[in-house]
Amino acid sequence: MLEKMIAWSVRLWCKKIQKVRHHAVFVIAIMLALALVLPLFVFESQRATAQALENEILFEPSRSNLPITLSSLKSDADFSKRRGHSSVVLDNGDIILMGGFLDFDVAVNDVWKSEDGGATWEEINSEADWAARGWHSSVVLPDNSIVLLGGNDTAELYNDVWRSDDGGESWTELTAGADWSARESFASVVLDDGSIILMGGNDGDATWIEPDYVSDVWVSTDQGASWDEVTAPAEWSGRSGHASVILDDGRIVLMGGYDESGSINDVWRSDDGGESWTELTAGADWMKRGDYSSIVLSDDSILITGGLYFVDQMEEVAVHGDVWRSDDGGESWTLVTDDADWVGRYGHSCVVLADEGNESIVLMGGRDVNWSHRNDVWRSTDDGESWEQVAGFPNPYFRVYPQFYWISGEEWPGDADLTIEIFDGDDLVFSDNPQSNEYGYFGFDLYPFELEPGLEVKVEAETEGVLRTHIVKDLEITAVDMDADQVHGIADGTGSEVIVAHVGDYFAEQAVEAGVDRKWVADFSAEGGLDYKITERIVAREYDEEGNVTFNMWFPPFFTVDPTTDTIAVHRWPANTGLDVTVEDPAGPSWSGSIVTDSNGDYWLSIGDEFDIDTGHTVTVTDGVTTKVHEVTALRIHEVDWENNTISGVAEPGTDVEVRIYDHPDPVRIETADGAGNWTADFSTAEETNPGKVIMISVLGMPAMPTSVMPKVMKRISTGKFLSPFSLLTPITTISGATSGLQV
């Protein structure tokens, strides 16, 4: 039940996110969701954390989506694994690849060049003059210069324009703020006269929680320095993640993307430079999608590859691995292959090379169906029907999470029978036989087996001849000093390199070296500092020579308060540490006491025999270094009316209350508490709110520590059933709660 509760909470929160395309928001939502459930469990939840992250939340097929993975390491393609980059082809056939997002939406501003059709790559600028970004656009002008426009770094949208006259080695800013609004995921093409046409995009929110899809069209006749609006709005709906191409006769074809409904697959054409548009089809033969790649071949046919499909806030999700072709300018489409040799992906790029006697298509990077970033490069010489990999070959590896009893791996042979063996010296102490999924990912729960430092872990795909071995590192984050902005820990040995990452309002990582006593210190004062308000977690990892890795994580300590059972549960504090706890009633006497955390840094304190905790009381927990304070909140579910399919309760007046029902086809209602604090969520238009459903309430935008109320039968009234109030305020920005659906 524990795993199901955590998975349920995570899935519900993931559905709240507009798109999985922005990893930073996605991972923050995941951790918020875990915070909703983890306070309810002390020890068991720790092992379930990794499993929930890796095995439950990522819309089958599942894989690790923890923020730090080997995806940030370079492999055969040289450039780091990424999505949301752009690429162009110069007159001499050189491919130029620019920017994009690495894991955890770490935006980059590097520039890479391939002179051999994508087989090998050279970094020609490790840090271009333009800010790091992804979901930008780039075009090549008739004079062979490159123009890069707009984009996003998940914190800011851009509307600057840059130009390179030397193939991407150096850049000149043409304008810091174009006349079009700052945006990302738009489309752009170049006309024969060198005019640049820019179309649509998202100009609302860099995090994609509140995107604003636009349908304007802009033109620049001076290589991007100045812009004129051609039309706004265009005949097509506001959108982002769409694609566009220009045909030999100058007609512009715009296709698909995302609008307010989700993914779309309409096709539009403009014969006058974007001023007016004709709909060629409201629904092309290819499945709806965005963040795909489109190209035009020498015979003027259009090809599209891959892309992401989703509907209604991620209710349905698919990543495409197909190729489609149109020979009539986008009016009709033929399936070239429904299962390309490369794994399905989105956020990739494609270019066309005019080889002697033939032309070829080169596809690069992206994010695949496992939600893993890629840096593989594929080439087709038969118009997309078959593909040969030319760079970025898989390198199987695995990672161990001793805190969570978890092992996972990527880039293994697909659908392979694996053997996991763990040795203590010469003694085999654990073995099992998981299977990788078709995309080469596996995740395995070892519980109750503990991954102690020094144990040798072997993972083998015997049939395919792949064996990887890793000695579990003695890696630990021992202290996080918020005042000094430093993270302290121990590594496996003197001189060991540890990668330490700050995850929260900003992402930063650094490599540190352990001293003679195995101790290391990571200082984040220059990156943005450490603070409970901005630091979501600290992640440390230590690699071996094969690229296998041991993880250790630190989460900010917090506590939950349950007024109905008068309990206080502390979590993630230093192990075996004394804590002072006080409950202050502003209108009466207070309570205080001391506890000692267990080996996991947790403790469950019940004070019902001595004190009655109530709304408005202030609870303080401190170890003398870290102090957490929370005022008990009033969020409650008061009634579930099974007959009328409504759920009612109270919250602070004006507060947005999110009500969710587990295992329900239409599970979400967001209501605003009225002036008296009352709210009602009406599910009468959906499937009935039957007894046995699990109900979750969330109050959005509230700060600080949690109030949680465990399920407890209250009393019967003639108009309906009273259910136990259950509210939970996460340590970040959300209150949530649930009831078990018990009938009284």
Secondary structure, 3 states (H helix, E strand, C coil): CHHHHHHHHHHHHHHHCCCCCCHHHHHHHHHHHHHHHHHHCCCHHHHHHHHHHHHHCCCCCCCCCCCCCHHHCCCCCCCCCEECCEEEECCCCCEEEEEEECHHHCEEEEEEEECCCCCCCEEEECCCCCCCCECCEEEECCCCCEEEEEEECCCCEEEEEEEECCCCCCCEEEECCCCCCCEECCEEEECCCCCEEEEEEECCCCCCCCCCEEEEEEEECCCCCCCEEEECCCCCCCEECCEEEECCCCCEEEEEEEECCEEEEEEEEECCCCCCCEEEECCCCCCCEECCEEEECCCCCEEEEEEEEEECCCCEEEEEEEEEEECCCCCCCEEEECCCCCCCEECCEEEEECCCCCCEEEEEEEEECCCCEEEEEEEECCCCCCCEEEECCCCCEEEEEHHHCEEEEECCCCCCECEEEEEECCEEEEEECCECCCCCCEEEECCCCCCCCCCEEEEEECCCCEEEEEECCCCEEEEEECCCCEEEEECCCCCCEEEEEEEECCCEEEEEECCCCCEEEEECCCCCCCCCCCEEEEEEEEECCCCCEEEEEECCCEEEEECCCCEEEEECCCCCCEEEEEEECCCCCCEEEEEECCCCCCEEEECCCCCCCCCCCEEEEECCCCEEEEECCCCEEEEEECCCCEEEEECCCCCEEEEEECCCCCCEEEEECCCCCEEEEECCCCCCCCCCCCEEEEEECCCCCCECCCCCCCCEECCEECCCCCCEECCCCEEEEEECCCCC
